[in-house]
Amino acid sequence: MHVTHTQLRKMTLDELEELEQELHDKEDDIEYSLYPQKIDVYKEMHKRLQKSVKENKEEEFYLEYIKKQLLICLIHYGTYLKMKYIKDDRMAMSCLEEALKYDRRNPIAAYRIGFLFYKQAKYYNALNYFQMAISNQTYDESRKDYLLNQQQVINAHLYLTNSALYIAANTQDDLDAMKHPNQQELPNYEFSSLYRSLKENETYLEKNAFYKVSQDGKVMCSKQECEEFVHENELTNTLLLYFNDRDIKLYFRGYYYQISPDHAGILRYLLTSTSQHSPGTRMKMSSYFRDCHVNGEPSRDTFKQAISRLRRRLKSLKIPEIIQTTNHHGELAYYFDGTLSYYVMYRVDETIE
């Protein structure tokens, strides 16, 4: 299902809404996100509503909803290739930069761009984006879903400091390279303490790069520790959900399976945040659904269908029924029943709380 930009421009707003729903329905069948097409639809809808809201203020609420859906696609789903579950940093960068065009003060988008630049050793760029993320880390109702968590705030300051230190060190190296016998003596700065700080910060970031969550709680660890944990442990009756730097894998009884970001996100929440006494409701789990209503909750049918798809996926992998249905204050809800041990490992820098 591919609609060109020219075709989108010729559609009415009602036709765009119908196309949006068709894409949602299509995703239900194919189990991966059609975010490139949905981004195009939401961008066209956003453009139309920006014009019409000037004449009809009542449409402001709908405009904000469309903007939120667009940001969700750009930030949550922009790190994966269109038809696979493999991460793509270039695509992520493009989507995150576009997210900032629609919400220039979005802290998590700026943070993630800074992280991508830092990985590429582009420290001038990284410094600017980490500074932006920190500066925008002020509570604002319109972007409360995109604030950095406490660990990301700490990391942002460390990445910012290290970016500045790398720039200073590289500048000193450039100065040293410029010296020649007849040149007047240039200032000689003492960088030993700065290099020591740089190394200490890097060591901290490396050792605290991932969360590892289990029934026993949450700890932080390095990527190497995650990899060793995956390959050196025989977890017979234990689920292991690993969000690594390339894709997302679910390990069970000696086998591993690649699963979609949608299924992984919902499963992570159910494993780590629910119980019989505190099940997941539509409101609690709203951030894990692409097609939320304007009140911020997915529809009851969307909620049920998403859990049903996840259940079918787990069953196909011969994983016992671990997701139970309940009624919580009159609301349909689901929870992990605790019958299996589990570990969930995911990168701190890619978390959206």
N, C-alpha and C positions, 0 to 999 in steps of 0.2 A: 504494500500500500504506500505508494509514493506520489505526493502531490507537489507540483513545482511551485516556486514562489509566484510566478505569474498567475497560476490557478488560484492560489491562496488570496491574492489581491482582488480577484474577481468575485470571491465568495462573500455572501452576506454574513453578518455576525451569527445569525442562527445556523447557517451552514457550517461555519467554523466550530460552533459548539457541537454540532452533530459529528463532525470529523474528530473532534477531541474525544468524544465518547467511543467512536469506532476504534480509535487507537487504544483506548483503555481496554476495550473488549478483545482486541487483537492480542494485546499483551497477556491476557488471561490464558490464551491458547499456546503462545510460543514461549512463555516464561522468561523473557528478557525484555528490557526496557527499550521502547521505541523513542528514546529521548530526542534524537536528532529531528525526527518528524514533529514531535510534540513541541520542541523548542520553537520550530518555525511557526507552528500554529499559535502558540502563546504569544510570540513576538507580534504576529499580525493582529491578534485580538487586543494586545496591549496598545498597539498603535491606534487602532480604531477607537478604543475606549478613552484614550487620552484626549482625542478630539471631541468625542461626544460628551465627556464629563464637563467640558466647559459650558455646555448648554444645559446639561441635566446633572445637577450635583448628586442626585440620588444614585447615580451609577458609580460614585467614588468607591463604595464598598465592594462592588464587583470588580472594579479596576484593581483594588488591593488584593483581591483573591487571585486574579489572573497573574499579577506580579509575583505573588507568593508561589504559585504553581510553576512559573517560569524559573524562579530562583531555586526551587526544589530540584528541577531537572538539571539546571546548570551546576549546582553545587553537589547534590547528593549522587546524581547519576552520571556526571560528566567525566568520571575517571575511568570509565570502561568502554571498550570498543563496542561498536553498534550491535554486533551479532555474537559476541563472545563475552566471556567473563574475565577477560584479561585487561589489566590496567594499562593505560596509555597516557604517559605524562604530558605529551604534546597536546592531546585532546583535552586533558584536564586543565592545562594552562589556558587554552583558548576559552573553555567554558567558564572558568573562574574569572578571567579578565572581563568576559561579557557580563557575568553576574554583577561585577562592580560598576558597569555602565548603568545598570538598573537600580543598584543600591550601593552607592559609592562609599558608604560608611559601614558596609558589612564586614565585621571583624574576622569571621572564620574564612571568608573568601580571601581576604588580604593575607591572613596567616598561612593559608595553604599555598598561595602564590609565593610567599616568602620562602616557605619550606622547599618548594620546587626549585627556586632560584639558588637556594643554599646548596642543595644537592648538586647543582651544576657548577658550583664555585663562582657564581655571579653575585659577588658580595655587595656591590653597590645597589643592585636591584633588590636583593634580599633585605638589606638594611632598611630601605625605604618602605617595603611592604610590612615588615615586622613592626616598624614604628607606626605605620598606619593602623595595624591590627590593635596595638596597645592603646593608641589614642582613641580608637573607636570602641574600646571596651567599657562603654558607659551604658547603663540600662536605658533602653528605649523600647517601648511596647512593640513597635513595628519590627524590631529585629532581635527580640528576646530569644528566638529559637536559634540564633546564630552567634551567640556570645561564646567566647573561649571558656573552657573549663579551667579549674584552678591550676592543673598541671600545665596546660597549654599557655597560660599566662606566664608561668615560671619559665617555660621553654622559650617563649617569645622574647623575654628579656635576655636569656642566655644566647639565643641565636643572634639577637641584635648586637649584643656585646661582642660576640665572636666575629660577626661580619665587620664591625668597626676595627677589631684587632687585626683581622686578615688584611683589611685595606691599609692599615698603618704599616704592617709588616711588609706588604708588597711595595708600598711607597718607599720605605727605607731601602729595600733591595734595589729599587730603581735608582735611588740616589747613589748608592754604593757603586752601581754599574757605570754611573756618569763620571766618576772621579778619574783624573789623569794627573800626571806628575806636576804640571805647572798650575794646577787649579788651586784656588784658595781653599783652605781647609773648611769642609762643611761641618755643621753640628753633628756630633756623634751621640745619638740617643741610646740609652741603656734599655734594651728590649727584653732582657732575660726574664723579668717579672711578668711582662706582658705575654711572652710565650708560655710561661708557666700557667698563667690564668687561662690562656687559650686552650692548653692541653687539659687542664682540670675541667673546664666547661665541656669540652668535647667528650671527655671520659664520662661525665655525668649524663650527658644527653644520650650517649651510646648505651650506658648501663640501664637507663630508664626510658628506653624507646618504646617498649610494649607494655600493655597491661596483660596479666595472666589471671583470669578469674575462674574460681571453682566454688564448690560448696563451702570451702574453708575461708573464702574471702578473696580480696584482690591484692595482688602484689605487682611490682614493676620489674622488668627484666630486659635484657638486651635481645637483639635479633638473633644473635648466635645462640643464646640460651634457648630461645624458642625453637630454633632449628634442631638443636641437640635434643630437646625434649620430645619433638615429633619423631625423630629417627631412632632414639635410644630407648624409648619406653614401649613396652608391649601392653597396651591398654585394652584388655580383653572386653570388658563390659562397660567401657567408658566412651562417651562422645567427646571428640576433640574438634572444635570449630576454630580454624586458623585463618585469619585475615592477613595473609603475607603480602609482600611488596609486589607480587605479580597477579595473584588471583585469590580466591577464597576456597578453601578445601575443608571438607567434613570427613573426619576419620572415624571408622568404627570397625571393630573386630578384624583388624589387620588390613583393611581396605580403605582407600580414600576416594572421595568423589568431589568433583568440582560443582559448586552450586552458585546460584545467581545471587547478586547483591540483595535483591528483594527478600528471598527466602532466608538468606543469612542474617539480615537485619532483624527480621521478625523472630527468628529462632534465637538469636543472641538475647533479645529482650526477654523472651519467655524463659530462657534458661537462667538468666542472671537477675531478673527483676520481678518474677512472679512466684506465687505459692498459692495453696488452696485458700489461705486467709487473705491474700492480697493478689487477686487475679488481674490480668490485663484487660482493661475495658477499651472501648472505642476512643475515649478521650485520652487515656494514658498512652495509647499506642498510635495516636493520630499522626505523629511525625514519620511513621514507617509506611504510610500509605500515600501514593501519588495523587489519587483523585479524592481529596477531601472536599466536603461541602464548605460553604462560606462560613459556617460556624466553627470550622476547625476540626470537625470530626468526620471520619469516613462514614458512608451510609452503612446501615446494618447489613445489607446484602454484600457490599464491598468487603466489610469486615469478615463476614462468614466465609465468603469465597476465598479470601486470601489465606485464612487458616486452613480451609479445606485443601487448597492447592499445596500448602506446606505439608499437611498430613499425608497427602498422596505421595509427595516427593520422598518423605521419610520412609513410608511403607515400601516404596519401590527399592529403597536401599536396604530393606530388611531390618529396619530399626523399629523396635517395639513401639506401641502406642504410648507416647509420653506426654501428649498434650490433652488435657481434660477440659471439658466444657462445664460451666457453672453459671449461676445467676448471682449477680452482685448488685444489691440495692435496686433490683428490678431491671438491671442491664445484663445483656449477654456478655459473658467474659470467659477468658481462657487462662489456663495456668499449666506450668510444668509440674508434673506430679512427683518428681524427685526419685523415681525408680531407677534411674541410671546416674552414675557419676558423670561429671562433665568438666571440661576445661574450655575456656574461650580465650583466645589470644588475638589482640589487635593493636595496631600502632596508635600511640598517643596522639600523634600529629594529624591523624585522619579522623579522629573522633568528632562526632557532633552529638552533644548530650541531648 
